Amino acid sequence: MFSQKLKTQLREAIREVPDYPKSGILFKDITPLVNHPTLFSRLIDTLKLRYQHHSLDFVVGIEARGFILGAALAYALGAGFVPVRKKGKLPFRTISASYQLEYGADSVEIHTDALREIKDAHVLLVDDLIATGGTALASLELLDRLQAKCLEACFLISLAELGGLEKVGEKVNTFSVLEYPC
C-alpha cells in the first residue's frame, strides 16, 4: 500500500531537530508533513485503504500528534475519534495509566465514557511515533479497562533501536509506515 516513492516523500517531509526536548534526543517533527496538503492527504488516504474494511468504531489518538493523524483518519473512515491525553487535561471522569518515556515518566487518561458504552468497541490506536512503547502500552491498558478490542496500533514512525514496536506487538498487532534508522 505504501509505495517506496510515498515513503521517501514522507521521510523527506519529516524534519529532524537535534537536542529536543532535551540533549541527546533527535526529535522527529511531523509539522512540515501535516502542513503539506497533498502529501498529508496521500498519507491519510493510504491509511484509510489499510483500515477501511475493519469495521472500526473509533480511532484513538495519543496526545498530541496522534490527535492530528487520528482525527483525520477517523473522519476518512467514518469512525469516532477518542483522545488519550496527559493527566489533568480531560474535563470529565477519567481513568489513568502511568508509563516511562525514553526521557522521563508521565501518565495518560481517557474519559470513562469515551467509547459511548459500545460493548467490545473496535478501535485503532494511532500515534505519530513509537520509541520505547510506554505511551502506547499505557493507552492499551486504558482501552483494555474500557473493554475495547484494539485491532491494531498504527504509528507513522518507529524508532527501531528502542524496541517499542516489538513490546507493543506482544499485546496487539502493530503497523509502522516508516522505520528509523533506515
C-alpha positions, 0 to 999 in steps of 0.5 A: 500500500505504501509505495517506496516513492510515498515513503521517501516523500514522507521521510523527506517531509519529516524534519529532524531537530537535534537536542529536543526536548532535551540533549541527546534526543533527535526529535522527529517533527511531523509539522512540515508533513501535516502542513503539506496538503497533498502529501498529508492527504496521500498519507491519510488516504493510504491509511484509510485503504489499510483500515477501511474494511475493519469495521472500526468504531473509533480511532484513538489518538495519543496526545498530541500528534496522534490527535492530528493523524487520528482525527483525520483518519477517523473522519476518512473512515467514518469512525469516532475519534477518542483522545488519550491525553496527559493527566489533568487535561480531560474535563470529565471522569477519567481513568489513568495509566502511568508509563516511562518515556525514553526521557522521563515518566508521565501518565495518560487518561481517557474519559470513562465514557469515551467509547459511548458504552459500545460493548467490545468497541473496535478501535485503532490506536494511532500515534505519530511515533513509537520509541520505547512503547510506554505511551502506547502500552499505557493507552492499551491498558486504558482501552483494555479497562474500557473493554475495547478490542484494539485491532491494531496500533498504527504509528507513522514512525518507529524508532527501531533501536528502542524496541517499542514496536516489538513490546507493543506487538506482544499485546496487539498487532502493530503497523509502522509506515516508516522505520528509523534508522533506515 
